[in-house]
Amino acid sequence: MIFAFIAFVCVAIFGVFIIIFLVDTIRNGLAPSIPTPNSAIGEIIRGLRIAKGDVVVELGCGDARIIKRAAINRPEANFIGIDNGIVALIRAKVNTIGAKNISIKYGDIKNISNLNANKYLCYLSPEALEIIKKKLPKGCTLVSVEYKFKKIKPFKSIALREPTNLVHKIHVYVF
C-alpha cells in the first residue's frame, strides 16, 4: 500500500513538472524549446572570440550548457544566463553550481534593459531578434543559432552538418 502511495506521489510531482514546463514554453513564445545541438556549441564559443575580461550574456539560456562550457574554457571572462522559464532557470542554476564566473538571472527579453555586455549569444526567433536589436550596445558581438536578423547581414555564417545530414546555422554579428 505504501509503495502505491509513493508511486502516485512521484507521478503527480512529475505531472506538475511537465505542466509547468509546457506553460513556460507556451507563455514564452520567442525562443524554441529545442536545446542547442551539442555539435554546435564549440562553433558558437569560437564565434564569440571570448577574451579576458569579456562579459558574455546568453539570452534564453535554457539549461546553461553553452555558457557553462565557455566558462570552463575561459575562466577569465564572466557569463550571465538569462531566461524567463522557471524550469529552465532551475536547470541552469543546478547545472552551474560551483561556477564562480557564471550568474543565472530571471529576465524577459521584452523587458530587459541596460545590457552592458560585449558578447551575446542566443537561439531566439526572428521576432525576438528584432526586439533585442535595439537594446544591444555598439561594438558588441552576437552569435545567433539558426535565425538571422531581418535586415542586418551577418559578419559570418557557418553551416554545420550533422551525420544525419541535418544542418545547423550559426550567424555571427558585430554591431
Number of C-alpha atoms within 10 A of each C-alpha: 6 7 8 9 10 11 12 12 12 12 12 12 12 12 12 12 12 13 12 15 17 15 12 17 19 12 11 17 13 20 20 14 18 8 12 20 11 10 12 19 18 12 15 24 19 11 21 21 10 21 14 10 12 16 19 27 25 22 22 27 28 26 23 27 19 22 27 21 14 23 22 12 12 19 16 15 18 22 27 20 28 24 24 20 23 16 19 22 23 13 16 24 19 12 14 20 11 9 14 11 18 24 17 20 15 14 17 16 19 11 8 12 13 8 13 14 17 21 24 23 25 22 26 23 19 16 15 18 20 15 15 17 13 9 15 20 15 10 11 16 23 26 28 26 23 19 19 24 17 10 7 10 13 17 13 12 18 17 14 15 13 12 7 6 8 9 13 17 16 24 22 21 22 16 14
